[in-house]
């Protein structure tokens, strides 16, 4: 396999389930995060809770089943309801070694994240 771009999409359902998707970097390859597009949703999942003021998208390495440690976030993008955006680190600085990773969005109905990676 030669170098390629891949896109992964995670979109929460109307009831705020299905917040994660997984992707794998093959053995012998390294991936670089290229871009993260966030289609925001500032609605509440449940009328008894306040609507979110931020949408958060995280990329982290999948933990082995039974692992008690909290996964280390490798990249996080936060979009506030006023339109401001912050990143935990510049996206172009994030490299992923072989393994399985998780793309996760925070709880908001129809919140969507589109991640593009370059695998070489």
Phi, psi and omega in degrees: 000130177271178180300139183212155170264143176229148176240138177233138182234134171236130179225126179286150179281173181299331180263014175065035170252182181055059184267358187227152166219157183245152172215159185236138170262121185294157175305142178080002182241161174228138180248148176237133176289132183254312182204156177222115176257133180242121173263106192286160175211116179249035176261162179266151178282336190211127184303340180279354179244149177291151177294146180292148176260354176216154172243131184238136175236133181233149170238127178213162180282136179294134179274149175297145180299137182092351179290130183271342183287147178285135182295143180279125178287125179270330178207137177221133176240131180240128176244121181273160182290349174270002177096351180287148184230136174230152176237146178293322175213158176301132186302324183290349179273354186267122177241141181243125175279172179307137180154183180253135184235161181239133172253119187229137175251154177285172184284108173196133184297132177067017173293134186228140176233135177240113182253132174246131177236157177244120181253129182227000000 
